[in-house]
Amino acid sequence: METKIFKATKDDLNILKEASELLNSGKLVAFPTETVYGLGANAYDSEACKSIFSAKGRPSDNPLIVHVSKPEDAENIAYTCPLYYELAKAFMPGPLTVILPKKDIIPSEVTAGLDTVAIRCPKNEVANKLIEVSGIPIAAPSANSSGKPSPTSAKHVYDDLNGKIPMILDGGDSEFGVESTVITIKDDVITILRPGSVTPKMLEGVSKKVQIASAVKEELKAGEKALSPGMKYKHYAPKASLYLIDDTYINFIEFVKEKQKTENCGVMCYDEEISSFENKNLLPVGEEKNIKKQTKKLFNLLRKADDIGVDTVYAHLPKDDGESLAIYNRMIRACAHRVIGGKNGED
């Protein structure tokens, strides 16, 4: 299969119509969103959704997110509630996904057999217009090979899926750089299943009852079902072995400088630390206090680690709260919970 890339804006209707025809005929299209690039299929078409799992090499028990062009379009596929619309008013279109009880029109392949469906209304104009032109909700996980760092550019998608899908819409680099915040709502309690750019503090502006699922920071328990993408499996990982350094207990700079002497290692360091290291295989993440910049660069740097051919990568263990929670969640999964330092030494 030939994979074609088309640069697209919301005004390129001919290109968007071609993409919509592919979607409506059961084919896959990769498209930009403000979070990461998505790999889309007609959410009503079970066979098309199965082909997402095949193209990505994704386990079938990992649910997909369904994208709609307007928050109220959720009524077609799910049972909404007043709190959903309060959240929609505050954060949609935008990087928030809400899990709701599903209607039968959504096939079980989309929801991994769950009786709920994850719904998002993307802010990205190309994504939103594509859904509108297609006239269908679009089921879409990230447009990467399963387990690899999520794609934040059309090039990343092409690197992973060339020859496996017919079309990639190139809308430039993603705005936020990590996937959407995923939440459930029950009895007016918001539970965060996957952190993102909509932070706990922001959600507390809508409801004071906000909690964080244990699987955000810890490994999913044996036999526990994944309610959200990104909960169950090792994700976002480069080919190199990634280790996080808890610099509460270990001096990051001194530790990594010693590793540079004997290992072919990459160093994900703060910009302020660059001069402290040997000038090779450095992957600067941004200033220590600039969490937004670090978030946007994260997946690109993990992919760059593969491009430069290092065997190991060392990075700071991010803080596990506030704006840093999304980075912590992605990094702890990318390294399979390999943390050096802490109360118990190396885990």
C-alpha positions in Angstrom: 0.0 0.0 0.0 1.2 3.5 -0.9 1.0 6.0 2.0 0.3 9.5 0.8 1.0 12.6 2.9 -1.1 15.8 2.3 -0.5 19.1 4.0 -3.9 20.2 5.1 -5.7 23.1 6.8 -9.4 23.3 7.6 -9.9 25.1 4.4 -8.5 22.4 2.2 -11.9 20.8 1.5 -10.9 18.7 -1.4 -8.2 17.0 0.6 -10.6 16.6 3.6 -13.3 15.2 1.3 -10.8 12.6 0.0 -10.0 11.7 3.5 -13.6 11.4 4.5 -14.3 9.1 1.5 -11.6 6.8 2.7 -13.0 6.8 6.2 -16.5 6.1 5.0 -15.3 3.3 2.9 -13.7 1.5 5.8 -10.1 2.8 5.3 -7.8 4.4 7.9 -6.6 8.0 7.9 -4.0 9.6 10.2 -4.7 13.2 11.2 -3.4 15.9 13.5 -4.9 16.8 16.8 -3.7 19.4 19.4 -2.4 16.5 21.5 -0.8 13.9 19.2 -1.6 12.5 15.8 -4.5 10.1 15.6 -5.1 7.0 13.5 -8.8 7.3 12.5 -11.5 4.9 11.4 -15.3 5.1 11.1 -16.4 4.5 14.7 -19.6 2.7 13.5 -17.6 0.2 11.4 -16.3 -2.7 13.4 -14.1 -4.1 10.6 -12.5 -0.7 10.0 -11.8 -0.4 13.8 -10.3 -3.9 13.8 -7.9 -2.7 11.1 -6.6 0.0 13.5 -5.3 -2.7 15.9 -3.7 -4.6 13.0 -2.0 -1.5 11.6 -0.6 -0.5 15.0 0.1 -3.9 16.3 -2.2 -2.9 19.2 -3.7 -5.4 21.7 -7.5 -5.6 21.1 -8.2 -5.2 24.9 -7.0 -1.6 24.7 -10.0 0.7 24.1 -10.1 3.5 21.5 -11.3 7.1 21.9 -14.1 8.3 19.7 -13.8 11.8 18.3 -16.8 14.1 17.6 -16.9 17.5 16.1 -19.2 19.0 18.7 -19.7 18.0 22.4 -23.5 17.5 21.8 -22.7 14.9 19.2 -21.9 12.6 22.1 -25.7 12.1 22.4 -25.5 9.9 19.3 -23.2 7.3 20.8 -23.4 7.7 24.6 -25.6 8.5 27.6 -24.5 11.9 28.8 -25.2 13.8 32.1 -25.2 17.4 33.4 -21.6 17.1 34.6 -20.5 16.1 31.1 -21.9 19.3 29.7 -20.3 21.4 32.5 -17.0 19.8 31.5 -17.7 20.4 27.8 -18.4 24.0 28.4 -15.1 24.4 30.2 -12.8 22.2 28.1 -14.3 21.3 24.7 -13.1 21.5 22.1 -9.9 20.6 23.7 -7.6 17.9 25.2 -10.2 16.2 27.4 -11.7 12.8 27.0 -14.8 11.8 29.0 -15.8 8.1 29.5 -19.6 7.6 29.4 -22.0 4.7 29.2 -22.1 3.7 25.5 -25.1 3.2 23.2 -25.4 0.0 21.1 -24.5 1.8 17.9 -20.8 1.7 19.0 -19.3 -1.7 18.3 -17.5 -3.6 21.0 -14.2 -3.5 19.0 -14.0 0.2 19.8 -14.5 -0.2 23.6 -12.6 -3.5 24.1 -15.8 -5.1 25.2 -16.6 -2.4 27.9 -20.0 -0.9 28.3 -18.5 2.6 28.2 -17.1 4.7 25.4 -14.4 7.4 25.6 -15.4 10.6 23.9 -13.3 13.6 22.8 -14.0 16.8 20.8 -10.7 17.9 19.4 -9.7 21.5 19.2 -7.4 21.1 16.2 -9.2 22.7 13.2 -8.1 20.0 10.7 -9.3 17.2 13.0 -12.6 18.9 13.8 -13.3 19.7 10.2 -12.5 16.2 9.1 -15.0 14.8 11.5 -17.6 17.3 10.3 -17.0 16.6 6.6 -17.0 12.9 7.2 -20.4 13.0 9.0 -19.3 10.2 11.3 -17.6 9.9 14.7 -14.0 8.9 14.3 -12.4 6.2 16.5 -8.7 7.0 16.8 -5.8 6.0 19.1 -2.4 7.6 18.5 -1.0 7.0 15.0 2.1 5.1 16.0 3.3 1.5 16.2 2.0 0.2 19.5 4.3 0.8 22.4 6.4 3.4 20.7 6.4 7.1 21.6 3.3 8.8 20.3 3.6 10.9 17.1 3.6 14.6 17.3 4.3 15.2 13.6 3.3 13.7 10.3 6.9 12.4 9.9 6.6 10.3 13.0 3.4 8.8 11.7 5.1 8.0 8.3 8.1 6.5 10.1 5.8 4.0 11.9 3.0 3.4 9.5 4.3 3.9 6.0 2.8 1.2 3.8 0.1 0.3 6.3 -2.4 3.2 5.8 -3.4 5.1 2.7 -3.3 8.7 3.9 -1.7 11.0 6.4 -3.0 14.6 6.9 -0.1 16.8 7.8 -1.2 19.7 10.0 2.2 20.5 11.5 3.5 19.8 15.0 1.1 19.0 17.8 0.4 21.9 20.2 0.5 20.0 23.5 2.6 17.0 22.8 0.9 14.4 25.0 -2.4 12.6 24.7 -5.6 14.0 26.2 -6.6 13.8 29.8 -9.0 10.9 30.3 -11.6 10.9 33.0 -14.7 9.0 34.2 -17.6 10.6 36.0 -19.7 8.8 38.6 -22.0 10.4 41.2 -20.5 13.8 40.4 -17.0 12.4 41.2 -14.3 12.9 38.5 -11.6 10.2 38.3 -8.5 10.9 36.2 -7.5 7.7 34.4 -4.8 9.3 32.2 -3.4 12.8 33.0 -2.9 15.3 30.2 -2.9 19.1 29.6 -6.2 19.4 31.5 -4.8 19.2 35.0 -6.5 18.1 38.3 -6.5 21.7 39.4 -8.3 22.8 36.2 -10.9 20.0 36.7 -11.4 21.2 40.3 -12.7 24.4 38.8 -15.7 22.4 37.6 -16.1 19.9 40.4 -14.3 19.8 43.8 -14.6 16.0 43.7 -11.6 15.1 41.7 -9.5 12.0 42.3 -6.6 10.2 40.5 -6.8 6.5 39.7 -4.0 4.5 41.2 -3.0 3.2 37.8 -1.9 6.7 36.8 1.2 6.3 39.0 1.4 2.6 39.5 1.2 -0.6 37.4 -2.2 -2.0 36.6 -3.0 -4.9 38.9 -3.0 -8.4 37.6 -6.4 -9.1 36.0 -7.5 -5.5 36.3 -9.2 -4.3 33.1 -8.0 -1.2 31.3 -10.7 1.5 31.3 -8.6 3.9 29.3 -5.9 3.9 26.6 -2.5 4.0 28.1 -3.3 2.2 31.4 -2.3 -1.4 30.8 0.8 -1.8 28.7 4.3 -0.5 28.5 3.9 2.6 26.3 5.8 5.5 24.8 9.1 3.6 24.9 12.2 4.1 22.8 14.2 1.1 21.7 16.9 2.1 24.2 16.5 1.2 27.8 15.2 4.2 29.7 16.0 4.8 33.3 14.6 7.6 35.6 16.8 9.0 38.3 15.2 10.1 41.5 17.5 13.0 42.3 15.9 13.4 45.8 18.4 10.6 46.7 20.9 10.5 43.8 22.8 13.5 42.3 21.6 13.3 38.7 24.6 15.1 37.2 27.3 13.2 39.0 25.5 9.8 38.3 25.1 10.4 34.6 28.6 11.9 34.1 30.0 8.6 35.3 27.7 6.6 33.0 28.9 8.7 30.0 32.4 7.4 30.6 31.4 3.8 30.0 28.1 3.7 28.2 26.6 4.7 24.9 23.9 6.7 26.7 21.5 9.5 25.9 20.9 12.2 28.5 17.5 13.9 28.9 18.6 16.9 31.0 17.3 20.3 31.8 18.7 23.2 29.6 20.5 24.6 32.7 22.5 21.3 33.0 23.8 21.0 29.4 27.2 22.5 30.2 27.7 19.9 33.1 27.8 17.0 30.7 30.1 15.7 28.0 28.7 17.1 24.8 27.4 13.9 23.2 24.0 12.4 22.9 22.4 15.2 24.9 18.6 15.4 24.7 17.7 18.7 26.5 14.1 18.8 27.6 13.8 22.6 28.3 14.2 24.7 31.4 13.5 22.9 34.7 10.5 25.1 35.5 9.0 25.1 31.9 6.7 22.1 32.2 4.7 23.0 29.1 7.9 23.0 26.9 9.0 19.7 28.5 5.7 18.1 27.8 5.7 19.3 24.1 9.2 18.0 23.5 8.8 14.6 25.4 7.8 12.2 22.6 10.0 13.8 20.0 13.1 13.4 22.3 12.2 9.7 23.0 12.1 9.2 19.2 15.4 11.1 18.8 17.0 8.7 21.2 16.4 6.0 18.7 17.6 8.2 15.8 21.0 8.8 17.5 21.4 5.1 18.3 22.1 5.1 22.0 21.7 1.9 24.2 20.4 3.6 27.3 18.7 6.9 28.2 18.9 8.6 31.6 16.3 11.2 32.6 15.0 12.9 35.7 12.1 11.3 37.6 9.4 14.0 37.1 7.3 15.2 39.9 4.0 13.3 40.1 1.6 16.2 40.7 0.3 19.3 39.0 1.4 20.0 35.5 4.2 17.4 35.8 1.7 14.5 36.4 1.3 13.9 32.6 5.0 13.7 32.1 5.5 11.5 35.1 2.7 9.1 33.8 4.3 8.8 30.3 7.8 8.5 31.5 7.1 5.9 34.2 5.4 3.7 31.6 8.1 4.3 29.0 10.7 3.1 31.4 8.5 0.2 32.7 8.9 1.6 36.2 12.7 1.4 36.2 13.6 4.1 38.7 17.2 4.5 40.1 17.2 5.9 43.6 14.4 6.4 46.0 13.9 4.8 49.4 14.6 1.3 48.0 17.5 2.0 45.6 16.9 0.7 42.1 13.4 -0.7 41.4 
